[in-house]
Amino acid sequence: MTRSVFITGGATGIGRATALLFARQGYFVGAYDIDEARLDILNGDIKAVGGRGVVGHLDVTDADEVSQRLGEFHAAAGGRLDVLINNAGLLNAGRFEDIPLDVHRREIEVNVKGVVNGLHRAFPFLKSTPGAVVVNLASASAIYGQAELANYSATKFFVRAITEALNLEWGRHGIRVIDMWPLYVNTAMTRGVKTGTTDSLGIRLTAEDIAENILAAVDPALPRKALRQVHFPVGVQAKALAAGARFSPAWLTRLVNKRLAHQ
Ligand SMILES: NC(=O)c1ccc[n+]([C@@H]2O[C@H](COP(=O)([O-])OP(=O)(O)OC[C@H]3O[C@@H](n4cnc5c(N)ncnc54)[C@H](O)[C@@H]3O)[C@@H](O)[C@H]2O)c1
C-alpha cells in the first residue's frame, strides 16, 4: 500500500520542501498551486528523486476547484487520501492601517477560506482512508497576536481554533487534525519582510526544517502519540514562546510580545 499526501501551495517554500521529502519517503504526492511554472519544476524534481505523484493548478479559494483536484488525486492515488496538508498562504506585513483593505481581505480568503475549503471538501476522502491525518500550517503568530502582522496573525488564530475543534470532532472518524507553529522561515513569504519581531528574533528556519517537522508530526513517536499532541511549535524560539504563553501571567506575555515587536 502506498500512502498519499495532498499539498496545497506546493510550488515553493515549505510546500515544495514537504512534497520532496514525502516523495523520498515513498508517498504518492499531489502538489497543487496557482504557480504552474514552479509546479512543473517541482514535478521534474519529484521524478529526479525517484518519487511518484501529480501536480496541478489549484486556487484554494475556489471550492469547486478544490473538489475537482481532490477527486482526481484520490483516484490517481488508488482511492486514498492519507495526509492533507493545508499549506497555501499569504503574508502581508506592516502597520494595519497602511495595508489596503483588499489586501487584508485577500489574505483572509487564502489563509482562512482556503483552509475551510480544503477541510470541508477533503472530509469524505479522509474519512474513508484509515489513519488519515490533516496538517494545517498555522504559525507561531497563533500564540499571541503579532504587531505588524495583525491580520495574518488573526488568520492563523483561525487555523489554530479550527484545528483544535476538528481534532476533537473528527476523532470519531479516525482522522487526526494537527497544526504546525513555525516562527519565521526563510522562504519567498518572508523575503523583504521587516518587522520588530524579524529584527529581534531573526529568520532562522528553513523550509526543509518545517518539512522534517511535518513528517515527524504525521508519524509521531509513541510518547507524543499517547499525549495526542495537537500543536507542533517548530524551532527553539517557537517552543519557548509557546511554553511562555502557556505558563506566564497574561500581563507578562503581553509585555514580552510588546518588547519583541519593538512596540
Ligand atoms: N515563511 C514563514 O515564515 C512561515 C512561518 C509560519 C507559517 N508559515 C505558513 O506556511 C505556509 C507556507 O508558507 P511559505 O513560507 O512556504 O510561503 P511561500 O510564499 O514560499 O509559498 C506559499 C505558496 O502558496 C501558494 N499560494 C498562494 N495563494 C494561493 C492560492 N490561492 N491557492 C493555492 N496556492 C496559493 C503560492 O503560490 C506559493 O507557492 C503558509 O500557510 C504560511 O502562512 C510560514
The ligand as a Tripos MOL2 file, in Angstrom:
@<TRIPOS>MOLECULE
LIG
   44    48     1     0     0
SMALL
NO_CHARGES

@<TRIPOS>ATOM
      1 N1          7.5580   31.5840    5.9370 N.am      1 LIG1
      2 C1          7.2510   31.7220    7.2160 C.2       1 LIG1
      3 O1          7.9140   32.4470    7.9610 O.2       1 LIG1
      4 C2          6.1060   30.9570    7.8090 C.ar      1 LIG1
      5 C3          6.0280   30.8380    9.1980 C.ar      1 LIG1
      6 C4          4.9500   30.1670    9.7530 C.ar      1 LIG1
      7 C5          3.9720   29.6460    8.9440 C.ar      1 LIG1
      8 N2          4.0620   29.7760    7.5890 N.ar      1 LIG1
      9 C6          2.9800   29.2550    6.7870 C.3       1 LIG1
     10 O2          3.4570   28.2060    5.9710 O.3       1 LIG1
     11 C7          2.7140   28.1690    4.7440 C.3       1 LIG1
     12 C8          3.6700   28.1670    3.5530 C.3       1 LIG1
     13 O3          4.4460   29.3330    3.6140 O.3       1 LIG1
     14 P1          5.8080   29.5410    2.7890 P.3       1 LIG1
     15 O4          6.7340   30.2350    3.7010 O.co2     1 LIG1
     16 O5          6.2160   28.2960    2.1340 O.co2     1 LIG1
     17 O6          5.3050   30.6230    1.7240 O.3       1 LIG1
     18 P2          5.6380   30.7880    0.1580 P.3       1 LIG1
     19 O7          5.1840   32.1530   -0.1820 O.co2     1 LIG1
     20 O8          7.0560   30.4040   -0.1090 O.co2     1 LIG1
     21 O9          4.6930   29.6860   -0.5230 O.3       1 LIG1
     22 C9          3.3010   29.7960   -0.4690 C.3       1 LIG1
     23 C10         2.7310   29.0810   -1.6900 C.3       1 LIG1
     24 O10         1.2960   29.2240   -1.6280 O.3       1 LIG1
     25 C11         0.8630   29.4860   -2.9620 C.3       1 LIG1
     26 N3         -0.4530   30.1530   -2.9590 N.ar      1 LIG1
     27 C12        -0.7430   31.4270   -2.6510 C.ar      1 LIG1
     28 N4         -2.0510   31.6630   -2.8380 N.ar      1 LIG1
     29 C13        -2.6060   30.5010   -3.2510 C.ar      1 LIG1
     30 C14        -3.9120   30.0990   -3.6000 C.ar      1 LIG1
     31 N5         -4.9390   30.9700   -3.5820 N.pl3     1 LIG1
     32 N6         -4.1300   28.8150   -3.9520 N.ar      1 LIG1
     33 C15        -3.0980   27.9320   -3.9970 C.ar      1 LIG1
     34 N7         -1.8280   28.2510   -3.7120 N.ar      1 LIG1
     35 C16        -1.5870   29.5200   -3.3350 C.ar      1 LIG1
     36 C17         1.9480   30.3660   -3.5630 C.3       1 LIG1
     37 O11         1.8830   30.3740   -4.9850 O.3       1 LIG1
     38 C18         3.2050   29.7020   -3.0090 C.3       1 LIG1
     39 O12         3.6820   28.6940   -3.8740 O.3       1 LIG1
     40 C19         1.7690   29.3630    4.7900 C.3       1 LIG1
     41 O13         0.4930   28.9570    5.2260 O.3       1 LIG1
     42 C20         2.4180   30.2650    5.8190 C.3       1 LIG1
     43 O14         1.4990   31.1450    6.4090 O.3       1 LIG1
     44 C21         5.1190   30.3980    7.0060 C.ar      1 LIG1
@<TRIPOS>BOND
     1     1     2 1
     2     2     3 2
     3     2     4 1
     4     4     5 ar
     5     4    44 ar
     6     5     6 ar
     7     6     7 ar
     8     7     8 ar
     9     8     9 1
    10     8    44 ar
    11     9    10 1
    12     9    42 1
    13    10    11 1
    14    11    12 1
    15    11    40 1
    16    12    13 1
    17    13    14 1
    18    14    15 2
    19    14    16 1
    20    14    17 1
    21    17    18 1
    22    18    19 2
    23    18    20 1
    24    18    21 1
    25    21    22 1
    26    22    23 1
    27    23    24 1
    28    23    38 1
    29    24    25 1
    30    25    26 1
    31    25    36 1
    32    26    27 ar
    33    26    35 ar
    34    27    28 ar
    35    28    29 ar
    36    29    30 ar
    37    29    35 ar
    38    30    31 1
    39    30    32 ar
    40    32    33 ar
    41    33    34 ar
    42    34    35 ar
    43    36    37 1
    44    36    38 1
    45    38    39 1
    46    40    41 1
    47    40    42 1
    48    42    43 1
@<TRIPOS>SUBSTRUCTURE
     1 LIG1         1 GROUP 0 **** ****
